[in-house]
Amino acid sequence: MTDDIAAGTPASTRTPPPADGYVGDPAVRAKWDDVYADRERLWSGRPNGALVAGTAGLTPGRVLDVGCGEGADAVWLARGGWDVTALEVSGVALERATGHARDAGVTVHWVHAGLAEAALPPASFDLVSAQYPALLRTPDAAAERALISAVAPGGVLLLVHHAGMETRQADEGDFDPADYVWPSMVAALLDDDWTVEVDEERPRVIPEGGAGAHHTHDVVLRARRLR
């Protein structure tokens, strides 16, 4: 969804889905709609470098793009032969993403929902990609478990975030790292059905233009589900 979550919004009480089909916290949707509406284009329009590197050598199959934003990763994956399901809370972002996919001549299955509320089919994706996601923490670790449960046996979970965000101090902009899910929290929930292939900090491939370009390093978690 985003390269920079420092303006995050705490979770609020869930309500039934509105007429447009969105499933999730309406306050989260409204917040991200405002973020996207504030700029004609928020991100660089190019696929995330960590995704390009992390999928090298993988055989295309079914992929879930969590927090797809304006669709650059989803379009790149579809062009590479993946069957893409792309999930996003912002309707403004999804409208842009749909247009980009149409212009590229690729098909993407769009889901307007929060990750925890989307009721995705379990164990059904060969790749679950979450690039810098703004996933809110809950007492039941719903987002973490949704990421893990979506991966099919033999599939890969690729979770990337900005280094240092987890340990930042809460600030006056209402950003508190304790509100969000970080790769270490997901890694802690992986059991013997998983093998961790990558869990490290590395220099980031920095895009030209777009929000978040000031971040220089990534934390990358890549894990494969064995069974």
Wavefront OBJ file of the C-alpha trace (Angstrom):
o trace
v 0.000 0.000 0.000
v 2.558 2.521 1.041
v 6.169 3.448 1.475
v 5.525 5.632 4.508
v 2.978 4.947 7.242
v 3.939 7.674 9.652
v 0.481 9.220 9.359
v -1.300 6.019 10.368
v -4.750 5.848 11.910
v -5.538 3.547 14.868
v -8.135 0.854 14.353
v -11.734 1.723 15.114
v -14.925 -0.260 15.545
v -15.804 -2.361 12.524
v -19.105 -1.740 10.746
v -21.002 -3.601 8.012
v -19.705 -3.106 4.441
v -21.086 -0.052 2.620
v -22.929 -0.119 -0.689
v -19.695 0.060 -2.728
v -18.666 -3.379 -1.424
v -15.716 -2.284 0.707
v -15.056 -4.625 3.608
v -13.039 -3.212 6.484
v -12.644 -0.307 8.845
v -14.272 2.785 7.257
v -11.897 5.104 9.117
v -8.894 3.377 7.559
v -10.440 3.612 4.099
v -11.234 7.308 4.566
v -7.728 8.041 5.819
v -6.043 6.437 2.818
v -8.519 7.937 0.372
v -7.488 11.336 1.714
v -3.797 10.481 1.351
v -4.203 9.439 -2.278
v -6.602 12.238 -3.186
v -4.073 14.797 -1.969
v -1.736 13.995 -4.885
v -2.344 13.098 -8.513
v 0.191 10.296 -8.152
v 1.568 9.144 -4.812
v 4.130 6.491 -5.799
v 6.787 6.209 -8.501
v 4.756 3.967 -10.831
v 7.538 1.340 -10.890
v 7.550 -2.040 -9.136
v 9.252 -2.202 -5.769
v 12.861 -3.281 -6.082
v 12.554 -5.727 -3.189
v 9.693 -7.457 -5.003
v 11.662 -7.723 -8.241
v 14.653 -9.192 -6.386
v 12.559 -11.407 -4.118
v 10.649 -13.072 -6.943
v 13.631 -13.801 -9.165
v 13.569 -17.477 -10.017
v 10.015 -18.099 -8.851
v 7.628 -19.840 -11.211
v 4.596 -17.605 -11.783
v 1.388 -18.815 -10.171
v -1.279 -17.218 -8.013
v -0.112 -14.107 -6.160
v -1.731 -11.860 -3.567
v -0.507 -8.255 -3.616
v -1.345 -6.835 -0.179
v -1.834 -3.070 -0.143
v -1.480 -2.689 -3.905
v -1.758 1.109 -3.902
v -1.766 2.508 -7.434
v -1.028 -0.913 -8.893
v 2.608 -0.817 -10.046
v 3.504 -4.156 -8.444
v 0.260 -5.796 -9.557
v 0.765 -4.728 -13.172
v 4.404 -5.863 -13.155
v 3.456 -9.254 -11.747
v 0.645 -9.704 -14.272
v 3.018 -8.848 -17.105
v 5.309 -11.550 -15.746
v 2.633 -14.213 -16.061
v 1.270 -14.206 -12.519
v -2.440 -14.594 -11.772
v -2.768 -11.490 -9.598
v -5.207 -10.727 -6.800
v -4.555 -7.200 -5.532
v -6.009 -5.940 -2.260
v -6.336 -2.293 -1.220
v -8.355 -0.266 1.297
v -8.381 2.987 -0.699
v -10.971 3.282 -3.437
v -9.069 6.250 -4.872
v -5.933 4.121 -5.219
v -7.876 1.213 -6.702
v -9.412 3.453 -9.365
v -5.938 4.510 -10.432
v -4.637 0.941 -10.300
v -7.497 -0.304 -12.445
v -6.694 2.331 -15.047
v -3.009 1.428 -15.068
v -3.821 -2.259 -15.557
v -6.214 -1.404 -18.377
v -3.582 0.741 -20.069
v -1.063 -2.104 -19.712
v -3.501 -4.635 -21.160
v -3.317 -6.980 -18.169
v -5.958 -8.595 -15.982
v -5.894 -8.190 -12.194
v -8.490 -9.352 -9.675
v -9.105 -6.303 -7.469
v -10.287 -6.629 -3.855
v -11.479 -3.515 -2.005
v -10.976 -4.604 1.579
v -8.761 -4.683 4.608
v -6.524 -7.745 4.807
v -8.037 -9.139 8.000
v -11.591 -8.601 6.751
v -11.177 -9.840 3.170
v -11.992 -13.517 3.897
v -9.435 -14.690 1.338
v -9.350 -18.399 0.514
v -6.810 -20.019 2.839
v -3.618 -21.655 1.586
v -4.337 -20.625 -1.997
v -1.543 -18.256 -3.126
v 1.862 -19.306 -4.433
v 3.177 -15.879 -3.447
v 1.907 -13.390 -0.898
v 3.649 -10.048 -1.378
v 3.328 -7.245 1.165
v 5.567 -4.316 0.285
v 5.695 -1.686 3.055
v 2.142 -2.461 4.222
v 0.317 -0.296 6.775
v -1.230 -3.192 8.686
v -2.748 -2.298 12.025
v -2.075 -4.585 14.981
v -4.917 -6.234 16.865
v -4.882 -8.333 20.042
v -5.593 -11.480 18.021
v -2.828 -10.787 15.465
v -5.451 -10.912 12.712
v -3.332 -9.283 9.999
v -0.274 -11.402 10.740
v -2.314 -14.588 10.655
v -4.086 -13.533 7.464
v -0.735 -13.103 5.707
v 0.457 -16.506 6.857
v -2.746 -18.403 6.181
v -3.039 -17.134 2.596
v 0.149 -18.899 1.470
v -0.256 -22.282 -0.243
v 1.999 -25.239 0.606
v 5.224 -24.705 -1.306
v 4.428 -20.990 -1.622
v 6.367 -17.937 -0.495
v 5.576 -15.039 1.821
v 7.550 -11.911 0.949
v 7.154 -9.128 3.517
v 9.205 -5.955 3.169
v 9.315 -2.887 5.360
v 11.496 0.134 5.988
v 14.356 -0.477 8.404
v 14.141 1.427 11.658
v 10.407 2.088 11.578
v 9.619 -0.508 14.228
v 11.820 1.245 16.795
v 10.891 4.840 16.006
v 9.399 6.935 18.749
v 5.730 7.854 18.631
v 5.375 11.381 17.259
v 2.945 14.268 17.247
v 1.528 13.105 13.899
v -0.094 10.194 15.732
v 2.395 7.661 14.367
v 3.150 5.006 16.949
v 5.061 1.894 15.809
v 3.187 -0.120 18.427
v 0.040 0.299 16.282
v 1.493 -1.563 13.294
v 2.582 -5.012 12.153
v 6.309 -5.434 11.452
v 8.182 -8.338 9.821
v 9.555 -9.551 13.154
v 6.003 -10.082 14.436
v 5.110 -12.234 11.457
v 8.357 -14.195 11.696
v 7.602 -14.955 15.353
v 4.374 -16.730 14.336
v 5.950 -19.051 11.762
v 6.027 -22.660 12.949
v 7.708 -25.859 11.753
v 5.598 -25.788 8.586
v 7.806 -22.933 7.394
v 11.416 -22.309 6.496
v 12.811 -18.777 6.596
v 14.898 -18.143 3.483
v 15.706 -14.470 4.110
v 15.421 -12.375 7.261
v 17.734 -9.421 6.978
v 18.259 -5.696 6.586
v 19.631 -4.584 3.225
v 20.114 -1.387 1.191
v 17.002 -0.369 -0.639
v 16.544 0.154 -4.357
v 15.270 3.721 -4.142
v 12.732 4.786 -6.783
v 12.931 8.130 -8.513
v 10.011 10.208 -7.331
v 7.085 9.171 -5.212
v 6.565 9.270 -1.473
v 8.947 7.336 0.749
v 12.038 7.850 -1.405
v 13.925 9.068 1.680
v 14.081 5.541 3.129
v 17.448 3.925 2.361
v 17.237 0.413 3.858
v 14.705 -2.411 3.939
v 13.927 -5.247 6.295
v 13.121 -8.286 4.157
v 11.374 -11.433 5.351
v 11.017 -14.222 2.801
v 9.626 -17.518 4.091
v 8.458 -20.653 2.312
v 5.588 -22.801 3.502
v 6.629 -26.442 3.467
v 3.237 -28.048 4.053
l 1 2 3 4 5 6 7 8 9 10 11 12 13 14 15 16 17 18 19 20 21 22 23 24 25 26 27 28 29 30 31 32 33 34 35 36 37 38 39 40 41 42 43 44 45 46 47 48 49 50 51 52 53 54 55 56 57 58 59 60 61 62 63 64 65 66 67 68 69 70 71 72 73 74 75 76 77 78 79 80 81 82 83 84 85 86 87 88 89 90 91 92 93 94 95 96 97 98 99 100 101 102 103 104 105 106 107 108 109 110 111 112 113 114 115 116 117 118 119 120 121 122 123 124 125 126 127 128 129 130 131 132 133 134 135 136 137 138 139 140 141 142 143 144 145 146 147 148 149 150 151 152 153 154 155 156 157 158 159 160 161 162 163 164 165 166 167 168 169 170 171 172 173 174 175 176 177 178 179 180 181 182 183 184 185 186 187 188 189 190 191 192 193 194 195 196 197 198 199 200 201 202 203 204 205 206 207 208 209 210 211 212 213 214 215 216 217 218 219 220 221 222 223 224 225 226 227
